[in-house]
Amino acid sequence: MSRTFQRVMGVALLLGAGALSLPVTAALLDGSAAENWIIPVQAGVMAVIGAVCGLALPALAPTDVSTAVRALIGAGWGLIAGTVGVFVFWFLLGGFGGT
């Protein structure tokens, strides 16, 4: 696979996972005892998904770094995608006016 294709696939996969991770996590942790855990669990899941993407798609990280650094960079990309997913979900629920 070319580096460009790997990057496009990685970004698409991470943004898709970021958009779906919050509603899925909220559905699984539905209840008053676990509602404070939704965002931390979603962030952890996105960090793991990002680390796996960073390892599976080497083009998401610089070429001269070790495997552990590639996983950390992927986890960072996963957290960014998760944050984008939270904001997209927030705007879909509340709109731009916040009402």
C-alpha positions as CSV (number, residue, x, y, z in Angstrom):
1,M,0.0,0.0,0.0
2,S,1.2,3.5,-0.7
3,R,1.7,6.0,2.1
4,T,-1.0,8.2,0.9
5,F,-3.5,5.4,0.8
6,Q,-2.5,4.3,4.3
7,R,-3.0,7.9,5.6
8,V,-6.4,8.3,3.9
9,M,-7.5,4.9,5.3
10,G,-6.2,5.7,8.8
11,V,-7.9,9.1,8.9
12,A,-11.2,7.7,7.6
13,L,-11.1,4.8,10.1
14,L,-10.2,7.0,13.0
15,L,-12.8,9.6,12.2
16,G,-15.5,7.0,11.8
17,A,-14.5,5.3,15.0
18,G,-14.4,8.7,16.7
19,A,-17.9,9.6,15.6
20,L,-19.3,6.2,16.7
21,S,-17.4,5.7,19.9
22,L,-19.3,8.2,22.0
23,P,-22.8,6.9,21.3
24,V,-21.7,3.3,21.6
25,T,-20.0,3.9,24.9
26,A,-23.0,5.9,26.2
27,A,-25.3,3.0,25.2
28,L,-23.1,0.5,26.9
29,L,-22.6,2.5,30.1
30,D,-26.3,3.7,30.3
31,G,-27.1,4.1,33.9
32,S,-26.8,6.6,36.7
33,A,-23.9,4.8,38.4
34,A,-21.7,4.8,35.3
35,E,-22.6,8.0,33.5
36,N,-19.4,9.7,34.8
37,W,-17.3,7.0,33.0
38,I,-18.6,7.6,29.5
39,I,-16.0,10.2,28.3
40,P,-13.0,8.5,30.0
41,V,-13.9,5.1,28.6
42,Q,-14.5,6.6,25.2
43,A,-11.0,8.3,25.3
44,G,-9.4,5.0,26.4
45,V,-11.1,3.1,23.6
46,M,-10.0,5.7,21.0
47,A,-6.4,5.6,22.3
48,V,-6.4,1.9,21.8
49,I,-7.9,2.1,18.3
50,G,-5.4,4.8,17.4
51,A,-2.5,2.7,18.7
52,V,-3.6,-0.2,16.7
53,C,-4.0,2.0,13.6
54,G,-0.5,3.4,14.2
55,L,1.0,0.0,14.3
56,A,-1.0,-1.4,11.4
57,L,-0.6,1.7,9.1
58,P,3.1,2.8,9.4
59,A,2.4,5.9,7.3
60,L,0.6,7.6,10.2
61,A,3.9,8.1,12.0
62,P,7.4,9.3,10.8
63,T,9.4,6.5,9.1
64,D,12.4,6.6,11.5
65,V,10.7,5.9,14.8
66,S,10.4,2.7,16.8
67,T,7.3,0.6,17.1
68,A,6.4,1.9,20.6
69,V,6.6,5.5,19.3
70,R,4.4,4.6,16.4
71,A,1.9,3.2,18.8
72,L,2.0,6.4,20.9
73,I,1.6,8.6,17.9
74,G,-1.3,6.5,16.8
75,A,-2.9,6.8,20.2
76,G,-2.5,10.6,19.9
77,W,-4.3,10.5,16.6
78,G,-7.0,8.3,18.1
79,L,-7.5,10.8,20.9
80,I,-7.7,13.7,18.4
81,A,-10.3,11.7,16.4
82,G,-12.2,10.9,19.6
83,T,-12.3,14.6,20.5
84,V,-13.6,15.5,17.0
85,G,-16.3,12.8,17.5
86,V,-17.4,14.3,20.8
87,F,-17.7,17.7,19.2
88,V,-19.6,16.4,16.2
89,F,-22.0,14.4,18.5
90,W,-22.4,17.5,20.7
91,F,-23.3,19.7,17.7
92,L,-25.7,17.1,16.3
93,L,-27.5,16.9,19.6
94,G,-27.6,20.6,20.6
95,G,-27.1,22.4,17.4
96,F,-24.9,25.5,17.0
97,G,-27.2,27.6,19.2
98,G,-26.8,25.3,22.1
99,T,-30.5,24.9,22.8
